[in-house]
Structure formats: C-alpha cells, structure tokens
Amino acid sequence: MNPPNEDVRAVEAVLFAATEPLSPDTIRAHTGVTDVRAVLERLTQDYAGRGVELVERGGRWHFQSASDLAHLLRRNREEQRRLSRAAIETLAIVAYHEPVSRADIEAIRGVQISRGTLDVLMEAGWIRPAGRREVPGRPLTYATTPEFLAHFGLASRRDLPGIDDLRAAGLLDPVDIALEQVEVVKPGDDD
C-alpha cells in the first residue's frame, strides 16, 4: 500500500468529519481536490476488509462500520421507531412509483392517508417533496431521499426487490398469490 498523498488525506478527513454522506462535488468544494473519483476509489481499496469501509449510496459517499461486525455494535444502537402499516405501505409506494402525489398514493392503497403518515416519513428523512405536477390543482409530489437509500443499504432504487424476489422471500400475502392462480370460470362455461 502506497503512503497516502495530501489529496487522499484531505478527502479521508472530510469524510470522517461529515455528519451525512457527501457527493463528489461537495467533497471537491471542501478539499479542492480535482480528481475526487480516483481518490474515492483509492480509499475504497485502502479500507476494504477493515473495521470501517467507504461505501457509495445514491451517489453520496460515507464511512460505515463493516457489516460483518454489526454484532459488536448492537448494544449502542439507537432506539428504533416502528412504522405503522400505513407508513410502510406509503413508503413502498413512493419508492416504487416516485414521483408520486398524495392522490396517487391513496388510489394505490385504496384508502385515504392521514397527513401524519407523510410527515413521519419526511421526519425520518426518507421522503421529500419532489415538486408539483403540471396538471390542474398542481399537486405536490414525493420522492425518496439519499438517506432512504443509505438506511436500507441500496446503491439506487434499481436495487429494490422485484415481485419475484418478494414472492420468494414469502413477503407477499398468500391470499393474493392464491387469487392470482385461481382460474375464473363464468356461468355457462361448462366445456
């Protein structure tokens, strides 16, 4: 391993001091390093297999504890808040259909959502307002955030599981699966 040069040391220091994941442009603004991508690649290699690793989530970079050492850190974990079923369904709809309006969410879920559901998800930093649609009423739309990707360990939304993945994991309601497999027979179809 080559000794780190000043660019590597500067980027490493900025990433360690950051309270949130940083984009390459933000790193460049803090350090003045011109080839940030090359430095990030070097740091990724330097930290591979160590207790902390440099990872990219949603185009932003941060250091995190190595996933295989999570058992050592469990006692220091923050208290987890459980999301309501409505909040989980709303988050899934936003993640898979973004940008999505409140009316879209309600149409997909089949019920109205309370204002608090979206507020809880925005407070958690997982969704954000994503602008207004150019239709009558100009409804506000919502999208996921880089914090959503980081929390769930996704590099991008393309890493979300598909329907076959969910079915294989047993996460789809067995009644829904059974209904998909039932053949519909109309009266008078006695062939």
N, C-alpha and C positions, 0 to 999 in steps of 0.2 A: 504494500500500500504506500503510495506516494504521500509525502507530508502535505497537509492542506496549504493551499496558497491563500492570499488575502481575500479573494472573491469567495472561495469556499467558506472560509471562516466567517465572513460578513453575512452570507446567506444563512449559514447554520445559526448564528447568533440571533438574527431577526426571526427565524422560525421558532427557536426555543422561547423567545420572549413574547411571541404573539399569543393573544388570548383566543384567537379564532384562526381557521385555515386561511391562507393567503394565496392570491392569484400571482402568477409570474409578474404581471405588471406592477402589482403592489410591492412585491419583493424588489423589483428593479427600482421603483421610486424610493424605497428606503435605503438601498445599498449602492445604487449607481452601477451595479454590475450589468454589463451589456448582454452577455450570453447566459441568462438565468437558466434556461433549459439544460444546458450542458452541466452547470453546477448542480442542478437538482438531480440529474442522472448520476453524477458522481456521488452525491450524498446518499442517494438511494442505495447504490452499491456499497458504499462505506458502512452503512448501518444495517445492511441485510444480515439476518441471523443474530442480531444483537437484542438487548432487552428493550430497546426502543427502535422504531423503524419509521422511515419517511414514507408517507403514502399520499396519493392524489385522490381526492374525492370531488367530483363535479368541477374539475378544472382548478381546484384550490389544493394547496399543499399544507400538511402539518405532520408533526411528530406524534406518534401514538405508541402506547405500550404494545409489545409483541403479543399477538392474540393467544399464543400458547402459554403465556404467563398470567392470563386473566385470573386464574385461581388464586394467585398470590395477592391480588388487589381487591378481591371481593369484599373484604371487611371494611374497606374505605369507600365503598360505593355510595353515591347519593341515594336518598330515598326516592323510590320510584313512584310516580303517579300513574294510576291505572286510568286508561281512557275508557269512556263509555262506548257501548256498541255503536251508537250513532256517530261518535267521533272517529272510530276506527273505519266505519263504512265511508264516512265523508272523506277521510284522508286517502283511502284507497281510490275513491272516485276521482279526487283531484290528481293523484299520482298517475293514474292510467289514462285520464281524459284531458289533462290540462292543455290550454287554459279553459277553465270551466266556470260557469256562472252559478249563482245560488239556485236559479230555476232549473238549470241542468242537473244539479245535484239532487234536487227534490224530485225531478222527473225520473231519474235513475233509481233512487231509493224508494220512490212511491209514497213518501210522506214528507211533510214539511220539516225543516230543520230549525232548531232554535238558534237564535243569534249567538248564544253562548258557545255552541259547538265550534263555529268558525273562530271565535275569539280564543278558545282553548288551544286550537291548533296553531293560530298565529302567535300566541303567547309562548308556546313551546318552540317557536321558530321554524316550524315545519312547512307552513304555507305562508304565502304573501299575496297581496293584491297584485294582479298582473295587467292592469289596465282596464279599459272599458271597451265593450263591443260597439261597433258602428251599426247599431240597429235601434229602432225606436225604444226609448227609455234608457239607452246606453248603460246596460247592466255591468256591474263590476265583475271581473273575472279573477280567478285564483289559480295559483301555480305553486309547485313545491319549491323549496329553497335548497341551497347547498348544505345547510345544516341537516335537512331531511336526509340527503344522500349520505352525509358523514355519519349520522346517527345509525342508519340502517346498513352501513358498510357497502354502499353502492357507488360505483365509479360514475354511473349515469343512469337515467331512467330506463335505458335499454336492458339493464341488469335486473329489472323487476321480473318476478316469475310469471310465466305464461299459464294459460288454463291447464295445460297438460302437467306442468310442474305442480300446480296447486292440487290437481286431482291425485297425482302420485303421492303427494305428501299427506293426503287424507284431509285436506283443509276445506274441501267443498262439501256442502250438506248432502248426505247420502240420499235424501228425498229428491233433491234437484237432479242428481245423477240418475236415479231410478226413473224420474219423469222424462228425462231425455231419451231413455232407452225404451219407453213404452210405445208400442205401435198404436196409433189412433185408428179405431175401427168405427166407421159410420154405419148407422142403421141402414139395412138393405144391402150391405156388403157381405153377403153370405157365400161368396165364391168358394 
